[in-house]
Amino acid sequence: MRVAVVGAGLGGLALAQGLRGTGIEAAVFERDPGIVARFQGYRLVLNPNGFAALRACLPTRWHPLLNEIVMDASAEQLILDPQLNEIGRLGASRTGIVVDRQVLRHLLLTGLTVHTDAALTGYDVLADGEVRARFARRDPATADLLVGADGVNSAVRGVLSPQTTPTDTGVRFVIGRTPLTDEFAVLSKAYGSKIAGDDVSLLLGAMRFRTPPKQAAEELAPEVTLPDIGDYVRWAMILPPDGATADLTAQESVLSTMRGWHPQLRALIEQADPDNSTLLSIRVVQPGPRWAPGPVTLLGDAIHATSPTGGNGANTALRDADLLRRCLIEVDEGRRNLLGAVDDYERQMLDYGAEAVRSSLEKLPVFAPEAKLS
């Protein structure tokens, strides 16, 4: 069985790794001109289900390495004012496993066949049931199953389910990262909490590696090459309506809202790497009606993109990868046919994916009351 995965994000790569581990042929096609063409290095919090799905997709020999490059997450989820005084609570303490997206992506890329500069232009289902994917600047690829794991702007979804389109919530935010030094020790209680200013919210999260990733890979899995990065603080500010202007950089947009804030909060933004600070919009994809069954399906943000306030986007994509992996193993072992396995995957995925989007949108007004949810 041959599987073509469109999109080299975490979900698509996890699926390809999971299939590779069972001997199923999986090739990944990525529209970016290079695998590191865009910076993708912010921390993620994986819940127990998401982390279990990730482990299931990785070779067991890499599990010790994975355990060494993550950290336990535990945050009280306080609400603080700009001087770091507690003024409320967001809810129950949050726990999970923290992982760096850039590090995890390099781990997932190890050993895979990834074709870059491969922008999908369409696909055809052939008479024999196979599917042929067409690309702008490379030859077509034929597979038994085509998986669209190509994000919010999914080209695969555009053909398979054109009525399913992204919704812009109207919320804009800046995200960045700053090396975690002793200077920022005073901010420790703010990690995992919300700092509420006038019309803005600043969210901080620490990434502390048990062992530096490059060193951990050299010691535990020499065939894996991981980035040489150190501990850092991931920060994100949800901007007020029209808070971003074309004449300001991402960092300047944030600092312009922080006059009079605690000096260490301002220093955190001032010392951030400008190349890793960017303005983003919050868009969601809500699963619509089922499409016609066939040898094409969707995974992750391509079909259920969530607001980051739900903390479940990566977790849901990894859950997709593991579920589809298990369904395809049954096909490869002759225990069921391909279309039946894909149908089973889609029924479950669309159900919990829709719930993940709903849950994330329910939490968004806590951070951005102006969000457009309908």
C-alpha positions in Angstrom: 0.0 0.0 0.0 1.2 3.5 -0.9 0.1 6.6 0.9 0.8 10.2 -0.2 0.7 12.8 2.5 0.3 16.4 1.4 1.7 18.7 4.1 4.8 18.4 6.3 3.2 19.7 9.5 3.2 17.7 12.7 0.1 15.6 11.9 1.2 14.6 8.4 4.7 13.8 9.6 3.4 11.8 12.5 1.2 9.7 10.2 4.1 9.1 7.8 6.4 8.0 10.7 3.7 5.7 12.0 3.2 4.1 8.6 7.0 3.8 8.0 7.3 1.9 11.2 5.0 -0.8 10.0 6.5 -1.0 6.5 3.7 0.9 4.7 5.1 3.2 2.0 4.5 6.8 2.8 5.8 9.9 0.9 5.3 13.5 2.0 4.8 16.4 -0.3 5.3 19.9 1.0 4.5 23.1 -0.8 7.3 25.2 0.9 10.5 25.5 -1.1 12.5 23.9 1.7 11.8 22.0 4.8 13.0 24.8 7.0 11.7 27.6 4.8 9.5 28.9 7.6 10.2 29.2 11.3 8.0 26.7 13.2 9.5 26.7 16.7 7.0 27.6 19.4 6.2 25.4 22.4 3.1 23.2 22.5 1.3 21.6 25.4 0.3 18.0 24.7 -2.4 16.4 26.8 -2.1 12.8 27.7 -4.0 11.6 24.7 -2.0 13.7 22.3 1.3 12.6 23.8 0.2 9.0 23.7 -0.7 9.3 20.0 2.7 10.9 19.3 4.5 8.1 21.0 2.5 5.5 19.1 3.6 7.0 15.8 7.3 7.0 16.7 9.7 4.1 16.8 10.0 2.8 20.3 13.8 3.3 20.2 13.2 7.0 20.1 11.0 7.1 23.2 13.9 7.7 25.5 14.9 10.7 23.4 11.4 12.0 23.3 11.2 11.8 27.1 14.4 13.8 27.4 13.4 16.7 25.2 10.1 17.5 26.8 9.0 19.0 30.1 6.1 18.5 32.4 3.6 21.4 32.2 2.0 22.6 35.4 0.4 26.1 35.5 -2.0 27.7 37.9 -3.6 29.7 35.1 -3.8 32.9 37.1 -5.0 36.3 35.8 -2.4 39.0 36.5 -2.3 42.7 36.0 0.5 44.4 34.1 2.5 44.7 37.4 2.2 40.9 38.0 -0.3 41.2 40.8 -2.9 38.4 40.9 -6.4 39.6 40.1 -8.2 36.4 39.3 -8.0 32.8 38.0 -8.7 31.4 34.6 -9.8 28.0 36.1 -8.3 24.7 37.2 -4.5 24.2 36.9 -3.4 22.9 33.5 -1.1 19.9 33.2 0.4 18.1 30.3 3.7 17.7 28.4 5.5 20.6 26.8 7.4 20.1 23.6 9.0 22.5 21.2 7.4 22.4 17.7 10.7 22.9 15.8 12.5 20.1 17.7 9.6 17.7 17.4 9.3 18.4 13.7 13.0 17.6 13.1 12.5 14.3 15.0 9.4 13.5 12.9 11.3 14.2 9.7 14.0 11.7 10.4 14.1 9.0 7.8 11.1 10.2 5.8 10.8 10.8 2.1 9.8 14.5 1.8 9.4 16.3 -1.5 9.6 20.0 -1.1 8.4 22.7 -3.5 5.5 20.4 -4.2 2.4 22.6 -4.4 -0.7 20.5 -5.1 -2.9 21.7 -8.0 -5.4 18.9 -8.0 -5.9 15.2 -8.1 -7.7 12.5 -10.0 -9.3 9.3 -8.8 -8.3 6.7 -11.4 -10.4 3.8 -12.8 -8.6 1.3 -10.7 -9.3 3.2 -7.5 -5.9 4.7 -7.1 -5.5 8.5 -6.8 -3.1 10.6 -8.8 -1.9 13.9 -7.2 -0.9 16.7 -9.5 1.7 19.4 -8.6 2.7 22.7 -10.0 6.4 22.0 -10.4 6.9 18.2 -10.2 5.6 15.1 -11.8 2.3 13.6 -10.6 2.4 11.0 -7.8 0.1 8.0 -7.7 -1.0 6.3 -4.4 -3.7 4.1 -2.9 -4.6 6.9 -0.5 -4.1 10.7 -0.6 -4.1 12.4 2.8 -4.6 16.2 2.9 -2.6 17.4 6.0 -1.9 20.7 4.4 -3.3 23.1 7.0 -6.0 25.8 7.1 -5.6 26.7 3.4 -5.7 23.0 2.4 -5.5 22.5 -1.4 -6.7 18.9 -0.9 -9.8 20.1 1.0 -10.5 22.6 -1.8 -11.1 19.8 -4.2 -12.6 17.2 -1.8 -14.9 19.4 0.2 -15.0 22.9 -1.4 -17.9 23.9 0.7 -15.7 23.7 3.8 -13.9 27.0 4.2 -11.9 28.8 6.9 -13.7 31.3 9.1 -11.7 34.4 10.2 -12.5 35.2 13.9 -11.2 38.7 13.4 -8.6 38.2 16.2 -5.0 39.1 15.6 -2.1 38.2 17.8 1.7 38.4 17.8 3.8 35.5 18.9 7.5 35.3 19.6 10.2 33.8 21.7 12.9 35.1 24.0 15.9 33.2 25.5 15.1 32.2 29.1 17.8 33.8 31.3 18.0 34.5 35.0 16.9 38.0 34.3 13.3 36.7 33.8 13.1 34.7 37.0 10.6 37.2 38.4 8.2 36.2 35.7 7.9 32.6 36.8 4.4 32.9 38.2 3.2 34.4 34.9 4.1 31.3 32.9 0.8 29.7 31.9 -1.2 32.6 33.1 -2.9 35.6 31.4 -1.7 39.1 31.9 -4.6 41.4 31.4 -3.9 44.9 30.2 -6.1 47.6 28.7 -7.8 45.8 25.7 -4.9 43.3 25.4 -3.9 40.0 26.9 -0.3 38.7 27.1 0.3 34.9 27.5 3.6 33.5 28.6 4.9 29.9 28.6 8.4 28.6 29.5 10.2 25.9 27.5 12.8 24.2 29.6 14.5 21.1 28.1 15.6 18.3 30.4 18.6 18.0 28.2 19.5 20.3 25.3 17.9 18.7 22.2 21.1 18.4 20.1 23.0 16.8 23.0 20.1 14.4 23.8 20.0 13.2 20.2 23.7 12.7 20.0 23.6 10.6 23.2 20.4 8.6 22.7 19.7 8.4 19.0 22.7 9.3 16.8 20.7 8.9 13.6 18.5 11.9 14.6 19.7 15.5 14.2 18.0 18.0 16.4 18.3 21.8 16.5 20.9 23.3 18.9 18.5 25.5 20.9 18.2 26.4 24.6 15.5 27.2 27.0 13.1 30.1 26.1 9.9 31.9 26.9 7.1 31.8 24.3 5.0 34.8 24.5 1.8 35.8 22.7 -0.2 39.0 22.8 -3.8 39.1 21.5 -4.1 42.6 20.1 -7.0 45.0 20.4 -9.1 45.5 17.2 -7.0 47.3 14.6 -4.0 47.0 17.0 -1.6 46.0 14.3 -0.4 48.7 11.9 1.6 48.4 8.7 4.3 50.8 9.9 5.1 48.8 13.1 7.0 45.5 13.4 5.4 42.7 15.3 7.5 43.5 18.4 6.7 47.2 18.1 3.0 46.5 17.9 3.2 44.6 21.2 5.4 47.2 23.0 3.1 50.0 21.9 0.4 48.5 24.1 2.7 48.0 27.1 3.4 51.5 28.4 3.7 51.4 32.2 3.9 47.6 32.3 6.3 45.8 34.6 9.9 46.4 33.3 10.7 42.7 33.0 7.6 42.2 30.8 8.8 44.9 28.5 12.3 43.5 28.5 11.0 40.1 27.6 9.5 41.5 24.4 12.5 43.9 23.7 15.0 41.0 23.9 13.0 38.6 21.6 14.4 37.4 18.4 12.7 39.7 15.7 13.0 36.9 13.1 10.9 34.7 15.3 8.2 37.2 16.1 5.2 37.4 13.8 1.7 38.7 13.5 -1.0 36.0 12.9 -4.7 35.8 12.6 -7.0 33.2 14.3 -8.9 31.3 11.7 -10.9 28.1 12.2 -12.2 25.3 10.0 -15.4 23.7 11.2 -16.1 20.3 9.6 -19.1 20.3 7.4 -21.1 17.5 5.7 -19.3 14.3 4.7 -17.8 14.2 1.3 -18.2 11.3 -1.1 -16.2 8.3 0.1 -13.0 7.5 -1.8 -9.2 7.2 -1.6 -8.8 10.8 -0.4 -9.1 12.1 3.2 -8.1 15.0 5.5 -6.2 15.3 8.7 -5.5 18.1 11.3 -6.0 21.8 10.5 -7.1 20.9 7.0 -10.5 19.8 8.3 -10.7 21.0 11.9 -8.5 24.0 12.6 -9.0 25.3 16.1 -8.4 28.5 17.9 -5.1 28.3 19.9 -7.0 29.3 23.0 -8.3 25.7 23.2 -4.9 24.2 23.4 -6.0 21.3 21.3 -4.9 21.9 17.7 -1.7 19.8 17.8 -3.3 17.2 20.1 -6.2 16.6 17.7 -3.9 16.4 14.7 -1.8 13.8 16.4 -4.9 11.9 17.4 -5.9 11.9 13.7 -2.5 10.6 12.7 -2.6 7.7 15.2 -6.2 6.8 14.4 -5.6 6.7 10.6 -2.3 4.8 11.1 -4.1 2.1 13.1 -6.9 1.9 10.4 -4.4 1.6 7.6 -2.4 -1.1 9.4 -5.6 -3.2 9.4 -5.9 -2.7 5.7 -2.2 -3.7 5.2 -2.8 -6.8 7.2 -5.8 -7.8 5.1 -8.3 -7.4 7.9 -10.4 -4.8 6.1 -10.6 -2.9 2.8 -9.2 0.6 2.3 -12.5 2.4 1.8 -14.0 0.9 4.9 -11.0 1.8 7.0 -11.0 5.4 5.7 -14.8 5.7 6.4 -14.2 4.5 9.9 -11.5 7.0 10.4 -13.5 9.9 9.0 -16.6 9.2 11.1 -14.6 9.3 14.3 -12.3 12.2 13.3 -15.2 14.4 12.1 -17.0 13.9 15.4 -14.2 14.7 17.8 -12.7 17.3 15.4 -15.9 19.3 15.5 -16.0 19.1 19.3 -12.3 20.4 19.4 -13.2 23.4 17.3 -16.3 24.1 19.3 -14.4 23.9 22.6 -11.6 26.2 21.3 -14.1 28.8 20.2 -15.9 28.6 23.5 -12.7 29.7 25.3 -11.7 32.4 22.8 -13.9 35.3 24.3 -12.0 35.0 27.6 -9.0 36.3 25.8 -10.6 38.3 22.9 -14.1 39.5 23.6 -14.3 41.0 20.1 -14.0 37.6 18.4 -16.5 36.9 15.7 -17.8 33.4 16.3 -20.6 33.2 13.8 
